[in-house]
């Protein structure tokens, strides 16, 4: 059985950890909870379940998308995945890192999607695992499981490039658009992220950070495009030693040095790393990671004003309260959408009507930005639905 990520596409396979243990390079079959450490060797991670797509021509290289889900994030993560799959053009390989008790629910939900959409992606479920040393410290950094993203280049060693997103992300533009930015990386760039804020006078990092950060306002790690082959091969400059350190050598020393000065955990570590290695980062405009900060005190994301919102980031729990009704309206529209319905009449039109009710809020005043790209994307979905699979 081909256990490599993205390998052997075109057949249906469930890979359980007991089966994985037959291969010594996969890891141990012992089931561990998310708080427990991994085995005491280099293979502190293990694959858990792989599900492969059927009925579609996967000769085109797929895109890789990763997310981490812990606690009450199941529905939110599935809504993000729905937005990605619904709008994608090329096939997707989904890498879902989740607490063990969520795995069965992910399988049940994903397997219930119509076959016309199931053919667009395969998925692999992974347990939450950290290096055997200091695993408890990594798990508790900022939010539970958030720092898992730092170890993706070390876990997904077969994957060349990857999009990582937080569970509270919604794609309003095909994943392909973000993936295409890999072709714009110069020889030194290995990741792409958007700024934390557009205005230094009111940005968090420029006002409150007690550690180095990237650029004028820092970067937000909710959406990351990574060339992981380059990350694994790079020796990163740092303020601890005169020689460059590899990714796996860098993370723990940085945490030990700055943990008392950090507020946002793993995002702060990424800011420190790219502060010392700015040539490694492609800074992308704010419409790739549009958050309430971009509209809560008036619109301050110029690229979204011009082109619309490409990726919506509902941080601070705004999908689940009434503080930012425009964000919640988009989330609810995608969450409630049935794959079997016409996306324009059943998703876009009701959403536009709901957004008109949010105009008393600052973000609601910019409601046209929330549907500008989505309308274009859904029109393409309708056109693609009329074409034969595999084209």
N, C-alpha and C positions, 0 to 999 in steps of 0.2 A: 504494500500500500504506500502510495506517495504521500508523505506527511508534510512536505514543504508547502509553505503558504502560497496559494495560487497554483499549486501543482495538480496535475491529474484532473483538470476541469472536464465537466461534461458527464459526470456520474454523481449519484447521491451517496454520501458517506457520512456516517456519524463516527467520530473517533473519541472513545472514552479513554480515560487515563490508564486504565488497566491495559488496554491495547497499546497505548503509547509506551508503556514500560518495556515492551519487547524490543524497543530500540534504545540502546544505552545513551545515545546522544540526545534523547528527548527529556529525560529526567526520571524522577522516582514516581512510583504509582501511589505512594502514601498520600491520602487526602489530608490537606491542611486547611485550616481556617485562615481568614485574611490577616489575623493578628500574629500568625506563627511565621517563623523564619523559614527560609528555603534550605535545601541541603547544603552541606558544608563544602561544596566544590563550585566550579564555575557554572554549573547548570542549576542555578537556584530558581529557575522558572520552568514551567511545564505547560504544554498545550493541553487543552481539555476536550473540546468538541469542535469538529469541523463539519460544516455543511456546504456542499458544493452545488452550484447551479446546474440546471438542466435545460435543454431545449434552446440554446442560443449559441451562435457562433462566437467563440471566445478567442479567435485568432489574434484580435487586437490586444495589445498589452493592457491589462486592467489597471485601474487606479486603486490605491490603497488608502483606506480611511479608518482611523482608530478613534475610540472613545473609551472613557472610563466611567463606570456606573457603580455607585455605592448607596446604601441607605434607601431613601424614597425616590430614587432617580429613574426607576424603570420606565414609567410612562413618558417622562421627559426625554429619555434617551431614544425610545421607540419613535417618538414624534420627530426628533432630529433625523433618525435613520429614514423615516418615511419621506421627509423633505429631500434627502440626498438621493434616494433611490428613484423617487417620482420624477425628478428633474434631470437625472444623469443621462448622458449620451453613451459614453463608453462603459463597459462592465466595471463593477465595483467589487473589491475584496474588502470585507468589513472585518475589523479586528476589535472585538468587544471584550474589554477587561471588566469583570464584574465579580462581586462577592458571590460565593458559591450558592447561596440561597436564592439568587436571582436567575441562575442559569436556566432552570426549567421554564420559568416564565418567559424569558427571551425566546427560547426554542418554540414554545407554544405560540407566541405572538407572530414570530417571523414565518413559521410554517403555515400560518393561517392566511398569509397574504396570497392573492391570486397568482396563478402560475405565470401569467404574463409579466408580473413584476418580479416574481421569484427568479425568473430566468436572467434578471439583470445583475444579480449579485451572488456571491457566496459569502459565508461568514465563518469565523472561528471564535469560539468563546474561550477566554483564559481566566484563570483565577487571579486574584490580586496577590502579587508576590513582589518582595523586595530582596536585595542582597542579604545574605544570612547575617552579616554584621550590621547592627543598628537598624534592623527592620522595623522595630517598634517606633523608633524615632522618625523614620521616614513616613510611616503610616499616619502619624499624628501631626505632621507638618501642615499647617494652614487648615485644610479640611480633610476628612478621612479619604484616603486613596488618591488625593489630588496629585501627589508627587510621583505617582506611577508613570506619568507621562515622561518624566526625566529618564526613565530606564528603557523606553521603547527602542532606541537604537541598539541596546544590548540584548534585548529579548528577541526582537524581530530581525535576526541577523541575515535572513535570506532576502529581506525587503530592501530594495535600493532607495526608494523614495516613498513618502507617506504624508498624508494630511491628518493632523490631529486636531480634534475639536472638543470643547467642553460639551457636556450633555445638554446645556441650555442654549445651544446654537440651532438656528434654522437657516437652511439654504434657500435663498430666493432666486438664485442663479445656479445653473448646473455646476456640480463639483468640477467638471471639466475646465471651467474658466479659471478656477484657482490652480488646478493641476497644470495648466498650460504655462503658468509663471515659471515653472522649473526650467523651461527653455530660455528664460531671460536671466537666469543666474550667470554671473560672470565666473571667472576661474576660482575666486576665493569664497564666493557666497555658498552657504550650505543650509540656510533657513530663511524664511520670509515671515514677517509678523507686522502687525499694524501698531501704531503708537498707542500708548495708554490714554493720551489726551491730545487735543489740538492746541490748547492754549496754556502756555507755561504758568501764567499768573494764577490759574485756578486748578492746575494739575496736581495730583497727589504727590508724585515722586519729586517734582521740583520744589514742593513746599515742605514735605515731611520726611522724605527718605533719609535714613541714617546709614546708607551704604551706597556704593557706586551704582549707577543705572545708565541705561543706554540713551544717548541723544539728549534732547531738551526735556522730554516728558516721560521717558521710559517706554517700555513696550508691554502690550497685553498678550498673555500666553493662551487666551481662549481659542485662538485659531492659529495653528502653526503648520506651515508647509516645510518639510524637511527633506534634504538629500542625506539620508542616513549613512550611505556609503562614505560620503565626505566627512560626516560627523565622526564616524568610527576611525577614520584615517588621520584626523587633524590633531596636532599638538597645540593646545590653546594657551595663549599668553594669560598670565594671572599675576596677582600681587602677593603671592606666597613664595614663589621660587623664580629664579632667573631662567629656568628652562620651561619649555612648554609641556603641558600635561595632557594626556589622553582624557577623553570624556569620563571613562570609568575611574580614572585617577583623580579627577578634579572635583567631583560632586561632594564627597564627604568632607574633604578639607575645607571647602568653601562653606559648607553648612556649619562646621565646627567654629570657623572664624566669625561668621556673621549671624548666627542663629539668634543671638540676643538683640540684634538690631533689625531683624526682619519682621514685616507685618504680613506680607502676602505669600510667604512660603516659597514654593517652587518657582513662582513667577519672579520673585526677587532674585533667586539664584540665576535665572536666565538673564535678568537685567545686568547682574554683576558680570556674568560671562561675556555678554556682548558689549558691555562697556569697555572691556579690555580687548575685545576682538570685533570692532565695528565693521571691519572689512568682510566679515563672515555673514553679515545679515543684509538681506534685501528688505528695506522698509516699504510696506505697501500702504496705499491710502486707506482712510478710515471706513470707506464703504465696504471693505472686506471684513470688518469687525465692528459693526454699528451697535452701540450700547446706549442706555439711557443718558449717560454723560454727554452724548452728542446732541441731545435735544431738551434735556430737563430744564435748562435755563435759557432756552432759545437755541436755534439750530446753529451748530458750529462745525459741521462736517461738510466742507465744500464739495468734496468728490461725490457725496451722496446727493447733494443738491443738484449736481450736474447729471449724474448717471443713475440715480436711484440706489437703494440699499441692495448689496449683493449677498451679504451674510448678516443676519440679525442675531445679536447676542443678548439674551435676556438675563443678565447677571442681576444679583441682589434679589432674586426670587420674583421678578416682576411678572413672570407668566402666571403666578399663582396668587397674586393679591390684586388690589384695585388701584395701586399707586400709579401705574403707567398703563392705562387701558388700551392704548394703541398696540403695545407689545403683546398684551394678553390676547387681544383680538386676533392677531396673526397666529399666535400659538394655538388658540382654540380652533381656528378655522382649519389648520393643518391636522391637528389632533382628531377632529371630528370627521374629516374627509374620508369617504369610502373610496377605495381604489376603483371600484366598479362604476363610479359616477363620472360624468363629464366634469373635468377639473375647472373649466371656466364658469359654467353655470352653477356648479355645486360648491365651489371653493372661492373663486375670485369675486364673483358678483356679490354673494353674501358678505364677504370680508369688506369689500368697498362700502357696503351699506353700514356695516358695524363700525368702521373707522370714522364715518361721518358723525357718529355719536360721541367721539372722543375729542372733538376739536376745542373743548374748554381747557384741555391740558396742553402744555407746551409741545410735547411730542405729538399729540393729536393734531396740532396745527400744521405739522409736516406730514400729514397722513398720505399724501400722494407719493412720498418717497418710499413708503412701505409696500406699495403695489406696482411701482413703475417697472422694476426688473421682473417681478413675479408674473406680471401680465404677459410680458414677452416670453418668459420661460414656459408658462402654461400653454401659450399658443403653439410653441414648438412641440410640447408634449402631445397635443392633439394631432399635429401633423405627423409626428413619428408613429402614433398609434395606428395610422392608416397604412404604414409601410410594413412589408414582411419582416419578420425577425431575422437578424443576422446581417442586416444591411447597415 
